[in-house]
Amino acid sequence: MSQPRPHPKAIRRSVGIALCALPALFALASGLWPGSVPPTREGVGLVLVGMAGLIAGLNLYLLYLRPWRYRRRQGADEGYRLVSGLPLVGNLLVVGACCVAFGSGLVGGWGLLVALADPDGLAWFPIRTWRDASLWGD
């Protein structure tokens, strides 16, 4: 008897989730990998993670707080224009920070936190597009 083959949809979703988790996993590996990082490189890494944190804050504001404030003032969603933040930029900064200061627990920990908190980052992409049949091939 032959083995049952996995459904192509399950394979596509699994690969998508794995690829989207890479920045967070890289930050985790950077934080847990024992290593000595020069203070200047750790400082540059922290500046990059700080910039990524600011971008994550902007993305959180634009996605959740701004629409709520508009509905509260106007009473409805009519006329509201969705403004995109800076998708993927925060993740690129986190990856850059972890490359610069690989082995720093401080940079890795903050990078992981920022990568998971950014709603326009890769970690949230599968969740936000889960029901999109054109993307996942349902």
Phi and psi in radians as a Rosetta constraint file:
Dihedral C 1 N 2 CA 2 C 2 CIRCULARHARMONIC -1.597 0.35
Dihedral N 2 CA 2 C 2 N 3 CIRCULARHARMONIC 2.676 0.35
Dihedral C 2 N 3 CA 3 C 3 CIRCULARHARMONIC -1.257 0.35
Dihedral N 3 CA 3 C 3 N 4 CIRCULARHARMONIC 2.518 0.35
Dihedral C 3 N 4 CA 4 C 4 CIRCULARHARMONIC -1.186 0.35
Dihedral N 4 CA 4 C 4 N 5 CIRCULARHARMONIC 2.413 0.35
Dihedral C 4 N 5 CA 5 C 5 CIRCULARHARMONIC -1.564 0.35
Dihedral N 5 CA 5 C 5 N 6 CIRCULARHARMONIC 2.437 0.35
Dihedral C 5 N 6 CA 6 C 6 CIRCULARHARMONIC -1.147 0.35
Dihedral N 6 CA 6 C 6 N 7 CIRCULARHARMONIC 2.585 0.35
Dihedral C 6 N 7 CA 7 C 7 CIRCULARHARMONIC -1.175 0.35
Dihedral N 7 CA 7 C 7 N 8 CIRCULARHARMONIC 2.407 0.35
Dihedral C 7 N 8 CA 8 C 8 CIRCULARHARMONIC -1.001 0.35
Dihedral N 8 CA 8 C 8 N 9 CIRCULARHARMONIC -0.576 0.35
Dihedral C 8 N 9 CA 9 C 9 CIRCULARHARMONIC -1.103 0.35
Dihedral N 9 CA 9 C 9 N 10 CIRCULARHARMONIC -0.717 0.35
Dihedral C 9 N 10 CA 10 C 10 CIRCULARHARMONIC -1.165 0.35
Dihedral N 10 CA 10 C 10 N 11 CIRCULARHARMONIC -0.671 0.35
Dihedral C 10 N 11 CA 11 C 11 CIRCULARHARMONIC -1.134 0.35
Dihedral N 11 CA 11 C 11 N 12 CIRCULARHARMONIC -0.807 0.35
Dihedral C 11 N 12 CA 12 C 12 CIRCULARHARMONIC -1.068 0.35
Dihedral N 12 CA 12 C 12 N 13 CIRCULARHARMONIC -0.768 0.35
Dihedral C 12 N 13 CA 13 C 13 CIRCULARHARMONIC -1.175 0.35
Dihedral N 13 CA 13 C 13 N 14 CIRCULARHARMONIC -0.679 0.35
Dihedral C 13 N 14 CA 14 C 14 CIRCULARHARMONIC -1.132 0.35
Dihedral N 14 CA 14 C 14 N 15 CIRCULARHARMONIC -0.753 0.35
Dihedral C 14 N 15 CA 15 C 15 CIRCULARHARMONIC -1.134 0.35
Dihedral N 15 CA 15 C 15 N 16 CIRCULARHARMONIC -0.729 0.35
Dihedral C 15 N 16 CA 16 C 16 CIRCULARHARMONIC -1.077 0.35
Dihedral N 16 CA 16 C 16 N 17 CIRCULARHARMONIC -0.772 0.35
Dihedral C 16 N 17 CA 17 C 17 CIRCULARHARMONIC -1.131 0.35
Dihedral N 17 CA 17 C 17 N 18 CIRCULARHARMONIC -0.740 0.35
Dihedral C 17 N 18 CA 18 C 18 CIRCULARHARMONIC -1.109 0.35
Dihedral N 18 CA 18 C 18 N 19 CIRCULARHARMONIC -0.755 0.35
Dihedral C 18 N 19 CA 19 C 19 CIRCULARHARMONIC -1.159 0.35
Dihedral N 19 CA 19 C 19 N 20 CIRCULARHARMONIC -0.677 0.35
Dihedral C 19 N 20 CA 20 C 20 CIRCULARHARMONIC -1.251 0.35
Dihedral N 20 CA 20 C 20 N 21 CIRCULARHARMONIC -0.364 0.35
Dihedral C 20 N 21 CA 21 C 21 CIRCULARHARMONIC -1.485 0.35
Dihedral N 21 CA 21 C 21 N 22 CIRCULARHARMONIC -0.152 0.35
Dihedral C 21 N 22 CA 22 C 22 CIRCULARHARMONIC -1.016 0.35
Dihedral N 22 CA 22 C 22 N 23 CIRCULARHARMONIC -0.805 0.35
Dihedral C 22 N 23 CA 23 C 23 CIRCULARHARMONIC -1.065 0.35
Dihedral N 23 CA 23 C 23 N 24 CIRCULARHARMONIC -0.724 0.35
Dihedral C 23 N 24 CA 24 C 24 CIRCULARHARMONIC -1.169 0.35
Dihedral N 24 CA 24 C 24 N 25 CIRCULARHARMONIC -0.704 0.35
Dihedral C 24 N 25 CA 25 C 25 CIRCULARHARMONIC -1.178 0.35
Dihedral N 25 CA 25 C 25 N 26 CIRCULARHARMONIC -0.617 0.35
Dihedral C 25 N 26 CA 26 C 26 CIRCULARHARMONIC -1.162 0.35
Dihedral N 26 CA 26 C 26 N 27 CIRCULARHARMONIC -0.712 0.35
Dihedral C 26 N 27 CA 27 C 27 CIRCULARHARMONIC -1.119 0.35
Dihedral N 27 CA 27 C 27 N 28 CIRCULARHARMONIC -0.706 0.35
Dihedral C 27 N 28 CA 28 C 28 CIRCULARHARMONIC -1.093 0.35
Dihedral N 28 CA 28 C 28 N 29 CIRCULARHARMONIC -0.788 0.35
Dihedral C 28 N 29 CA 29 C 29 CIRCULARHARMONIC -1.103 0.35
Dihedral N 29 CA 29 C 29 N 30 CIRCULARHARMONIC -0.677 0.35
Dihedral C 29 N 30 CA 30 C 30 CIRCULARHARMONIC -1.120 0.35
Dihedral N 30 CA 30 C 30 N 31 CIRCULARHARMONIC -0.670 0.35
Dihedral C 30 N 31 CA 31 C 31 CIRCULARHARMONIC -1.303 0.35
Dihedral N 31 CA 31 C 31 N 32 CIRCULARHARMONIC -0.554 0.35
Dihedral C 31 N 32 CA 32 C 32 CIRCULARHARMONIC -1.607 0.35
Dihedral N 32 CA 32 C 32 N 33 CIRCULARHARMONIC -0.292 0.35
Dihedral C 32 N 33 CA 33 C 33 CIRCULARHARMONIC -1.287 0.35
Dihedral N 33 CA 33 C 33 N 34 CIRCULARHARMONIC 2.163 0.35
Dihedral C 33 N 34 CA 34 C 34 CIRCULARHARMONIC -1.275 0.35
Dihedral N 34 CA 34 C 34 N 35 CIRCULARHARMONIC 2.212 0.35
Dihedral C 34 N 35 CA 35 C 35 CIRCULARHARMONIC -2.920 0.35
Dihedral N 35 CA 35 C 35 N 36 CIRCULARHARMONIC 2.770 0.35
Dihedral C 35 N 36 CA 36 C 36 CIRCULARHARMONIC -1.753 0.35
Dihedral N 36 CA 36 C 36 N 37 CIRCULARHARMONIC 2.133 0.35
Dihedral C 36 N 37 CA 37 C 37 CIRCULARHARMONIC -1.992 0.35
Dihedral N 37 CA 37 C 37 N 38 CIRCULARHARMONIC 2.239 0.35
Dihedral C 37 N 38 CA 38 C 38 CIRCULARHARMONIC -1.037 0.35
Dihedral N 38 CA 38 C 38 N 39 CIRCULARHARMONIC 2.550 0.35
Dihedral C 38 N 39 CA 39 C 39 CIRCULARHARMONIC -1.016 0.35
Dihedral N 39 CA 39 C 39 N 40 CIRCULARHARMONIC -0.600 0.35
Dihedral C 39 N 40 CA 40 C 40 CIRCULARHARMONIC -1.176 0.35
Dihedral N 40 CA 40 C 40 N 41 CIRCULARHARMONIC -0.718 0.35
Dihedral C 40 N 41 CA 41 C 41 CIRCULARHARMONIC -1.186 0.35
Dihedral N 41 CA 41 C 41 N 42 CIRCULARHARMONIC -0.673 0.35
Dihedral C 41 N 42 CA 42 C 42 CIRCULARHARMONIC -1.138 0.35
Dihedral N 42 CA 42 C 42 N 43 CIRCULARHARMONIC -0.647 0.35
Dihedral C 42 N 43 CA 43 C 43 CIRCULARHARMONIC -1.116 0.35
Dihedral N 43 CA 43 C 43 N 44 CIRCULARHARMONIC -0.763 0.35
Dihedral C 43 N 44 CA 44 C 44 CIRCULARHARMONIC -1.097 0.35
Dihedral N 44 CA 44 C 44 N 45 CIRCULARHARMONIC -0.727 0.35
Dihedral C 44 N 45 CA 45 C 45 CIRCULARHARMONIC -1.067 0.35
Dihedral N 45 CA 45 C 45 N 46 CIRCULARHARMONIC -0.729 0.35
Dihedral C 45 N 46 CA 46 C 46 CIRCULARHARMONIC -1.169 0.35
Dihedral N 46 CA 46 C 46 N 47 CIRCULARHARMONIC -0.639 0.35
Dihedral C 46 N 47 CA 47 C 47 CIRCULARHARMONIC -1.114 0.35
Dihedral N 47 CA 47 C 47 N 48 CIRCULARHARMONIC -0.760 0.35
Dihedral C 47 N 48 CA 48 C 48 CIRCULARHARMONIC -1.123 0.35
Dihedral N 48 CA 48 C 48 N 49 CIRCULARHARMONIC -0.719 0.35
Dihedral C 48 N 49 CA 49 C 49 CIRCULARHARMONIC -1.161 0.35
Dihedral N 49 CA 49 C 49 N 50 CIRCULARHARMONIC -0.639 0.35
Dihedral C 49 N 50 CA 50 C 50 CIRCULARHARMONIC -1.100 0.35
Dihedral N 50 CA 50 C 50 N 51 CIRCULARHARMONIC -0.732 0.35
Dihedral C 50 N 51 CA 51 C 51 CIRCULARHARMONIC -1.108 0.35
Dihedral N 51 CA 51 C 51 N 52 CIRCULARHARMONIC -0.709 0.35
Dihedral C 51 N 52 CA 52 C 52 CIRCULARHARMONIC -1.111 0.35
Dihedral N 52 CA 52 C 52 N 53 CIRCULARHARMONIC -0.647 0.35
Dihedral C 52 N 53 CA 53 C 53 CIRCULARHARMONIC -1.129 0.35
Dihedral N 53 CA 53 C 53 N 54 CIRCULARHARMONIC -0.692 0.35
Dihedral C 53 N 54 CA 54 C 54 CIRCULARHARMONIC -1.107 0.35
Dihedral N 54 CA 54 C 54 N 55 CIRCULARHARMONIC -0.713 0.35
Dihedral C 54 N 55 CA 55 C 55 CIRCULARHARMONIC -1.154 0.35
Dihedral N 55 CA 55 C 55 N 56 CIRCULARHARMONIC -0.700 0.35
Dihedral C 55 N 56 CA 56 C 56 CIRCULARHARMONIC -1.082 0.35
Dihedral N 56 CA 56 C 56 N 57 CIRCULARHARMONIC -0.707 0.35
Dihedral C 56 N 57 CA 57 C 57 CIRCULARHARMONIC -1.094 0.35
Dihedral N 57 CA 57 C 57 N 58 CIRCULARHARMONIC -0.746 0.35
Dihedral C 57 N 58 CA 58 C 58 CIRCULARHARMONIC -1.066 0.35
Dihedral N 58 CA 58 C 58 N 59 CIRCULARHARMONIC -0.778 0.35
Dihedral C 58 N 59 CA 59 C 59 CIRCULARHARMONIC -1.121 0.35
Dihedral N 59 CA 59 C 59 N 60 CIRCULARHARMONIC -0.690 0.35
Dihedral C 59 N 60 CA 60 C 60 CIRCULARHARMONIC -1.106 0.35
Dihedral N 60 CA 60 C 60 N 61 CIRCULARHARMONIC -0.738 0.35
Dihedral C 60 N 61 CA 61 C 61 CIRCULARHARMONIC -1.083 0.35
Dihedral N 61 CA 61 C 61 N 62 CIRCULARHARMONIC -0.853 0.35
Dihedral C 61 N 62 CA 62 C 62 CIRCULARHARMONIC -1.178 0.35
Dihedral N 62 CA 62 C 62 N 63 CIRCULARHARMONIC -0.521 0.35
Dihedral C 62 N 63 CA 63 C 63 CIRCULARHARMONIC -1.493 0.35
Dihedral N 63 CA 63 C 63 N 64 CIRCULARHARMONIC -0.654 0.35
Dihedral C 63 N 64 CA 64 C 64 CIRCULARHARMONIC -2.006 0.35
Dihedral N 64 CA 64 C 64 N 65 CIRCULARHARMONIC -0.844 0.35
Dihedral C 64 N 65 CA 65 C 65 CIRCULARHARMONIC -1.344 0.35
Dihedral N 65 CA 65 C 65 N 66 CIRCULARHARMONIC -0.753 0.35
Dihedral C 65 N 66 CA 66 C 66 CIRCULARHARMONIC -1.069 0.35
Dihedral N 66 CA 66 C 66 N 67 CIRCULARHARMONIC -0.819 0.35
Dihedral C 66 N 67 CA 67 C 67 CIRCULARHARMONIC -1.106 0.35
Dihedral N 67 CA 67 C 67 N 68 CIRCULARHARMONIC -0.649 0.35
Dihedral C 67 N 68 CA 68 C 68 CIRCULARHARMONIC -1.109 0.35
Dihedral N 68 CA 68 C 68 N 69 CIRCULARHARMONIC -0.767 0.35
Dihedral C 68 N 69 CA 69 C 69 CIRCULARHARMONIC -1.116 0.35
Dihedral N 69 CA 69 C 69 N 70 CIRCULARHARMONIC -0.683 0.35
Dihedral C 69 N 70 CA 70 C 70 CIRCULARHARMONIC -1.117 0.35
Dihedral N 70 CA 70 C 70 N 71 CIRCULARHARMONIC -0.814 0.35
Dihedral C 70 N 71 CA 71 C 71 CIRCULARHARMONIC -1.080 0.35
Dihedral N 71 CA 71 C 71 N 72 CIRCULARHARMONIC -0.643 0.35
Dihedral C 71 N 72 CA 72 C 72 CIRCULARHARMONIC -1.180 0.35
Dihedral N 72 CA 72 C 72 N 73 CIRCULARHARMONIC -0.693 0.35
Dihedral C 72 N 73 CA 73 C 73 CIRCULARHARMONIC -1.331 0.35
Dihedral N 73 CA 73 C 73 N 74 CIRCULARHARMONIC -0.765 0.35
Dihedral C 73 N 74 CA 74 C 74 CIRCULARHARMONIC -1.585 0.35
Dihedral N 74 CA 74 C 74 N 75 CIRCULARHARMONIC -0.384 0.35
Dihedral C 74 N 75 CA 75 C 75 CIRCULARHARMONIC 1.512 0.35
Dihedral N 75 CA 75 C 75 N 76 CIRCULARHARMONIC -0.134 0.35
Dihedral C 75 N 76 CA 76 C 76 CIRCULARHARMONIC -2.766 0.35
Dihedral N 76 CA 76 C 76 N 77 CIRCULARHARMONIC 3.015 0.35
Dihedral C 76 N 77 CA 77 C 77 CIRCULARHARMONIC -1.547 0.35
Dihedral N 77 CA 77 C 77 N 78 CIRCULARHARMONIC -0.056 0.35
Dihedral C 77 N 78 CA 78 C 78 CIRCULARHARMONIC -1.082 0.35
Dihedral N 78 CA 78 C 78 N 79 CIRCULARHARMONIC 2.289 0.35
Dihedral C 78 N 79 CA 79 C 79 CIRCULARHARMONIC 1.501 0.35
Dihedral N 79 CA 79 C 79 N 80 CIRCULARHARMONIC -0.074 0.35
Dihedral C 79 N 80 CA 80 C 80 CIRCULARHARMONIC -1.297 0.35
Dihedral N 80 CA 80 C 80 N 81 CIRCULARHARMONIC 2.322 0.35
Dihedral C 80 N 81 CA 81 C 81 CIRCULARHARMONIC -1.915 0.35
Dihedral N 81 CA 81 C 81 N 82 CIRCULARHARMONIC 2.158 0.35
Dihedral C 81 N 82 CA 82 C 82 CIRCULARHARMONIC -1.249 0.35
Dihedral N 82 CA 82 C 82 N 83 CIRCULARHARMONIC 2.225 0.35
Dihedral C 82 N 83 CA 83 C 83 CIRCULARHARMONIC -1.964 0.35
Dihedral N 83 CA 83 C 83 N 84 CIRCULARHARMONIC 2.167 0.35
Dihedral C 83 N 84 CA 84 C 84 CIRCULARHARMONIC -1.396 0.35
Dihedral N 84 CA 84 C 84 N 85 CIRCULARHARMONIC 2.553 0.35
Dihedral C 84 N 85 CA 85 C 85 CIRCULARHARMONIC -1.447 0.35
Dihedral N 85 CA 85 C 85 N 86 CIRCULARHARMONIC -2.369 0.35
Dihedral C 85 N 86 CA 86 C 86 CIRCULARHARMONIC -2.068 0.35
Dihedral N 86 CA 86 C 86 N 87 CIRCULARHARMONIC 1.404 0.35
Dihedral C 86 N 87 CA 87 C 87 CIRCULARHARMONIC -1.135 0.35
Dihedral N 87 CA 87 C 87 N 88 CIRCULARHARMONIC 2.469 0.35
Dihedral C 87 N 88 CA 88 C 88 CIRCULARHARMONIC 1.219 0.35
Dihedral N 88 CA 88 C 88 N 89 CIRCULARHARMONIC -0.294 0.35
Dihedral C 88 N 89 CA 89 C 89 CIRCULARHARMONIC -1.131 0.35
Dihedral N 89 CA 89 C 89 N 90 CIRCULARHARMONIC -0.747 0.35
Dihedral C 89 N 90 CA 90 C 90 CIRCULARHARMONIC -1.061 0.35
Dihedral N 90 CA 90 C 90 N 91 CIRCULARHARMONIC -0.731 0.35
Dihedral C 90 N 91 CA 91 C 91 CIRCULARHARMONIC -1.138 0.35
Dihedral N 91 CA 91 C 91 N 92 CIRCULARHARMONIC -0.666 0.35
Dihedral C 91 N 92 CA 92 C 92 CIRCULARHARMONIC -1.130 0.35
Dihedral N 92 CA 92 C 92 N 93 CIRCULARHARMONIC -0.675 0.35
Dihedral C 92 N 93 CA 93 C 93 CIRCULARHARMONIC -1.166 0.35
Dihedral N 93 CA 93 C 93 N 94 CIRCULARHARMONIC -0.666 0.35
Dihedral C 93 N 94 CA 94 C 94 CIRCULARHARMONIC -1.127 0.35
Dihedral N 94 CA 94 C 94 N 95 CIRCULARHARMONIC -0.774 0.35
Dihedral C 94 N 95 CA 95 C 95 CIRCULARHARMONIC -1.104 0.35
Dihedral N 95 CA 95 C 95 N 96 CIRCULARHARMONIC -0.736 0.35
Dihedral C 95 N 96 CA 96 C 96 CIRCULARHARMONIC -1.084 0.35
Dihedral N 96 CA 96 C 96 N 97 CIRCULARHARMONIC -0.736 0.35
Dihedral C 96 N 97 CA 97 C 97 CIRCULARHARMONIC -1.092 0.35
Dihedral N 97 CA 97 C 97 N 98 CIRCULARHARMONIC -0.723 0.35
Dihedral C 97 N 98 CA 98 C 98 CIRCULARHARMONIC -1.256 0.35
Dihedral N 98 CA 98 C 98 N 99 CIRCULARHARMONIC -0.509 0.35
Dihedral C 98 N 99 CA 99 C 99 CIRCULARHARMONIC -1.212 0.35
Dihedral N 99 CA 99 C 99 N 100 CIRCULARHARMONIC -0.733 0.35
Dihedral C 99 N 100 CA 100 C 100 CIRCULARHARMONIC -1.171 0.35
Dihedral N 100 CA 100 C 100 N 101 CIRCULARHARMONIC -0.753 0.35
Dihedral C 100 N 101 CA 101 C 101 CIRCULARHARMONIC -2.069 0.35
Dihedral N 101 CA 101 C 101 N 102 CIRCULARHARMONIC 0.788 0.35
Dihedral C 101 N 102 CA 102 C 102 CIRCULARHARMONIC -1.096 0.35
Dihedral N 102 CA 102 C 102 N 103 CIRCULARHARMONIC 2.248 0.35
Dihedral C 102 N 103 CA 103 C 103 CIRCULARHARMONIC 1.840 0.35
Dihedral N 103 CA 103 C 103 N 104 CIRCULARHARMONIC -0.146 0.35
Dihedral C 103 N 104 CA 104 C 104 CIRCULARHARMONIC -1.511 0.35
Dihedral N 104 CA 104 C 104 N 105 CIRCULARHARMONIC 2.082 0.35
Dihedral C 104 N 105 CA 105 C 105 CIRCULARHARMONIC -1.136 0.35
Dihedral N 105 CA 105 C 105 N 106 CIRCULARHARMONIC -0.585 0.35
Dihedral C 105 N 106 CA 106 C 106 CIRCULARHARMONIC -1.172 0.35
Dihedral N 106 CA 106 C 106 N 107 CIRCULARHARMONIC -0.854 0.35
Dihedral C 106 N 107 CA 107 C 107 CIRCULARHARMONIC -1.164 0.35
Dihedral N 107 CA 107 C 107 N 108 CIRCULARHARMONIC -0.751 0.35
Dihedral C 107 N 108 CA 108 C 108 CIRCULARHARMONIC -1.109 0.35
Dihedral N 108 CA 108 C 108 N 109 CIRCULARHARMONIC -0.744 0.35
Dihedral C 108 N 109 CA 109 C 109 CIRCULARHARMONIC -1.144 0.35
Dihedral N 109 CA 109 C 109 N 110 CIRCULARHARMONIC -0.830 0.35
Dihedral C 109 N 110 CA 110 C 110 CIRCULARHARMONIC -1.164 0.35
Dihedral N 110 CA 110 C 110 N 111 CIRCULARHARMONIC -0.635 0.35
Dihedral C 110 N 111 CA 111 C 111 CIRCULARHARMONIC -1.111 0.35
Dihedral N 111 CA 111 C 111 N 112 CIRCULARHARMONIC -0.710 0.35
Dihedral C 111 N 112 CA 112 C 112 CIRCULARHARMONIC -1.114 0.35
Dihedral N 112 CA 112 C 112 N 113 CIRCULARHARMONIC -0.768 0.35
Dihedral C 112 N 113 CA 113 C 113 CIRCULARHARMONIC -1.072 0.35
Dihedral N 113 CA 113 C 113 N 114 CIRCULARHARMONIC -0.787 0.35
Dihedral C 113 N 114 CA 114 C 114 CIRCULARHARMONIC -1.181 0.35
Dihedral N 114 CA 114 C 114 N 115 CIRCULARHARMONIC -0.719 0.35
Dihedral C 114 N 115 CA 115 C 115 CIRCULARHARMONIC -1.090 0.35
Dihedral N 115 CA 115 C 115 N 116 CIRCULARHARMONIC -0.630 0.35
Dihedral C 115 N 116 CA 116 C 116 CIRCULARHARMONIC -1.415 0.35
Dihedral N 116 CA 116 C 116 N 117 CIRCULARHARMONIC -0.431 0.35
Dihedral C 116 N 117 CA 117 C 117 CIRCULARHARMONIC -1.486 0.35
Dihedral N 117 CA 117 C 117 N 118 CIRCULARHARMONIC -0.352 0.35
Dihedral C 117 N 118 CA 118 C 118 CIRCULARHARMONIC -1.344 0.35
Dihedral N 118 CA 118 C 118 N 119 CIRCULARHARMONIC 1.957 0.35
Dihedral C 118 N 119 CA 119 C 119 CIRCULARHARMONIC -1.246 0.35
Dihedral N 119 CA 119 C 119 N 120 CIRCULARHARMONIC -0.275 0.35
Dihedral C 119 N 120 CA 120 C 120 CIRCULARHARMONIC -1.744 0.35
Dihedral N 120 CA 120 C 120 N 121 CIRCULARHARMONIC 0.238 0.35
Dihedral C 120 N 121 CA 121 C 121 CIRCULARHARMONIC -1.580 0.35
Dihedral N 121 CA 121 C 121 N 122 CIRCULARHARMONIC 3.060 0.35
Dihedral C 121 N 122 CA 122 C 122 CIRCULARHARMONIC -1.164 0.35
Dihedral N 122 CA 122 C 122 N 123 CIRCULARHARMONIC -0.519 0.35
Dihedral C 122 N 123 CA 123 C 123 CIRCULARHARMONIC -1.095 0.35
Dihedral N 123 CA 123 C 123 N 124 CIRCULARHARMONIC -0.523 0.35
Dihedral C 123 N 124 CA 124 C 124 CIRCULARHARMONIC -1.656 0.35
Dihedral N 124 CA 124 C 124 N 125 CIRCULARHARMONIC -0.138 0.35
Dihedral C 124 N 125 CA 125 C 125 CIRCULARHARMONIC -1.037 0.35
Dihedral N 125 CA 125 C 125 N 126 CIRCULARHARMONIC -0.844 0.35
Dihedral C 125 N 126 CA 126 C 126 CIRCULARHARMONIC -1.106 0.35
Dihedral N 126 CA 126 C 126 N 127 CIRCULARHARMONIC -0.622 0.35
Dihedral C 126 N 127 CA 127 C 127 CIRCULARHARMONIC -1.182 0.35
Dihedral N 127 CA 127 C 127 N 128 CIRCULARHARMONIC -0.767 0.35
Dihedral C 127 N 128 CA 128 C 128 CIRCULARHARMONIC -1.317 0.35
Dihedral N 128 CA 128 C 128 N 129 CIRCULARHARMONIC -0.327 0.35
Dihedral C 128 N 129 CA 129 C 129 CIRCULARHARMONIC -2.000 0.35
Dihedral N 129 CA 129 C 129 N 130 CIRCULARHARMONIC 0.226 0.35
Dihedral C 129 N 130 CA 130 C 130 CIRCULARHARMONIC -0.967 0.35
Dihedral N 130 CA 130 C 130 N 131 CIRCULARHARMONIC -0.674 0.35
Dihedral C 130 N 131 CA 131 C 131 CIRCULARHARMONIC -1.641 0.35
Dihedral N 131 CA 131 C 131 N 132 CIRCULARHARMONIC 0.174 0.35
Dihedral C 131 N 132 CA 132 C 132 CIRCULARHARMONIC -1.454 0.35
Dihedral N 132 CA 132 C 132 N 133 CIRCULARHARMONIC 1.788 0.35
Dihedral C 132 N 133 CA 133 C 133 CIRCULARHARMONIC -1.177 0.35
Dihedral N 133 CA 133 C 133 N 134 CIRCULARHARMONIC -0.525 0.35
Dihedral C 133 N 134 CA 134 C 134 CIRCULARHARMONIC -1.225 0.35
Dihedral N 134 CA 134 C 134 N 135 CIRCULARHARMONIC -0.468 0.35
Dihedral C 134 N 135 CA 135 C 135 CIRCULARHARMONIC -1.489 0.35
Dihedral N 135 CA 135 C 135 N 136 CIRCULARHARMONIC -0.809 0.35
Dihedral C 135 N 136 CA 136 C 136 CIRCULARHARMONIC -1.665 0.35
Dihedral N 136 CA 136 C 136 N 137 CIRCULARHARMONIC -0.065 0.35
Dihedral C 136 N 137 CA 137 C 137 CIRCULARHARMONIC 1.249 0.35
Dihedral N 137 CA 137 C 137 N 138 CIRCULARHARMONIC 0.676 0.35
